Amino acid sequence: MKAFAASIALLLLGCASNAQSDSDSRGRPVHHVSPCANYNPELRVRIETNAEKMASICRADGKGDCLYTFSYGKTFVYAQPDLNDDGRIDYLIRDFSGSYGMNEVVHFLGYASCSNGTYVKVLDDFLSDVHVKDVSQGGWRNLEVSRACFDEKIGDVVSRSYLLQFDSATGTYGAPNGDRRLARYCSAYEVALPPSSAKP
């Protein structure tokens, strides 16, 4: 009976400590969502790189055509940070396979590594530059990004800086500054913002 009571006490202690680690400063529960928790095989990819920092990204199950391969020569490793502080290397990829007109932006892709060696996409946006910053409350690193959009009114390119934060509800990085109106790059809304519209 004493052994049973001790087991119950240890179990309760463990639950209490887990609740503490999964709560914010106000005691509210924080739900950590791992993008690797989604077992949809269509979302899992394998990433291979070569000496020229080119990247080949194909479905992990080998089905379908690869969207990005060495033969296309359009996708390159930009950085290999640990985005979620789990000790595994993740990828930031620059994709030059499209043409984006007068906007000086690049298609950026971010992939988080899973424990089985596959990757899932956590970032898909058009940006000019990306810098990995501090770790946010949810354990994912914030990204300081910029976009350079052509403004027809002044006939020149205007650069603006934003903050991208991981959205645990979607398992991906959200819109710049958390503003859904900025989800579409270089939109009329964005071009109307002042050049100094930096991260909040």
N, C-alpha and C positions, 0 to 999 in steps of 0.2 A: 504494500500500500504506500509506503514511504517512497519507494522508487517511482511509482505512478505519479505521486504528488510532485516529486522533483521534476519529472518529465514535463508535466503540465506547466510548472513554473518556468522552466527553460523555454518552452514553446511560447508562453505569453511574453517573456522577456524579448525573445527574437522578434515577435510581431510588433512589440512596442518600438524596438529600435528601427525596424523597417518603416514603420509609420513615421517616425521622426525623420528619417533620411528622405522620405518621399513627401515631405511637407515643406511649404514655403515659410517665410519669416512670420506670416500671420497664422500659421497652423493649418492652412488649407491644403488639401491633398494635391500633389502634383503628379500628373499621369505622364510617364515617360513612354513614348511610342518609338519603337525601333522600326525603321523601314524594312529591316530584314525579317520582321515578323510576318510579312506578307509572302506567302509561299507560291504566289502565282508564277509559274515558270516563264511566262512571257515577259516578266519584269526583271528576271535575273540575267545578268550578263557576265561574260568573262572579258578581261582586258589584258591585252598583250602590248608591250612597247618594244621599240628597237633603239639602237644606238643614236639615231637621229631624233629621238624623242617623239617619234610618230606613234599613234595609238590605233589599235584595232579593237573594236568593240562589237561583240557578237552575242547572240542569245546563248546562255549557258547550256541549254539543252540541245544546241546544234541545229535547231529547226529554223526555217526561214532564211532570208538573205541578211547579210551583215549590212547595217546602215553605214558603218564606218570601218574601213579596212585600210591596210597599208597600201594596197594597189591604188586606192583613190588619192592617197597622199594629202588629205585635207584636214586631218585631225591630229592635234599635237598635245602632249602633256604640258600643262601650264605650271602645275604644282602638285606635290604629293603630301598634303597636310594630313594630320589626324583630326578630322572634323568633329568627331564626337568623343574624343579623349578616351578611346577604348584600347589604345595601344596598337591598333592596326592602321596601315597606311591607306588613305583614301585618295581619290583623284579629282583634280580640276582639269578639264579638257577644253581646248579651244578648237572650234570647228569652223573651218573656212570654206565649207562646201556650198555656201549660199552667197547671194549678192544682195547687199542691203542699201543700195542707192547712195544717197549723199550723207548718210549717217555713219559716223566712224565707230561702229559697234561690231562686236564679234559674238558669235553664238558660243556661249559658255555652258558647259555641262559639268555637273558635279556627281560623283559616284561614291557611295559609302560601301566599305568592305563588310562582308558577312563572314561568320566563323568558318563557313565551308569553302572559302576561297572565291565565291562569286561576289558580284557587286549589284547594288540597286541605285537608280538615279534619284538624287535628292535636289538637284539644281538643273534648271533648263531656262536660260534667260539670255537676252541680248544686252551685252555690257561692253564697256571700253576697257575696264580694268577691274581686277578683284584682289583684295588684300585680306588675308585671314587674320582676324583680331582675337579678342579675349573670349573666354568661355562664358556662355550665358547661363542663366539659372537652370535651364533644362539639360545642361551638359554638352550642348553643341556650340561650336565656335560661331561668333558673329562674323559676318562678311562685310567689309567696307568696299563698296563698289562705285563705279562711275560710269556715266553715259555721256557721249558727246553727240549732240543732235544738231542738225543743220536748221538754222532759223532763217526762213525766207525774208523776214522783215528787216534783218540786219545783213543778210547775205553772208553769214559766217556760221561756224560751228561753235556751239556753246556747251561747255562741260558742266555737269552737275554730279554731286556725290550723294550717296544714299547708304542706308544700313539695311542689310538683309539678315533676318533672324529665322531660325528653324521653327517651323510650325508643327508642333507635336500632333495636331489634329489631322494633318494631311500627310505627315511623314516626309515633308519636303521644305525647302526654304520658301518663305512667303514673298509677297510683293515688296518692292523697295519701300522702306520706311513704314511697312505695314499698310500702305495705301493701295487699295485695289485699282484705283484710277491710274496707277503707274505700272500695272501689270503689262500693258501693251507699250513696248518701248517707243520712245520718241513720238508719242501721241500728241495731239493738239494741246491736251491738258498739260503734258510735261513741258512742251516747248514754251508754254505761257508762263512757266515758273521762272523766277529770277535765277541767274547763274549761281548765286550764293546759296541756293536751296540745298544745304548739306544735311547730313544725318542729324536727327533730333538729339 
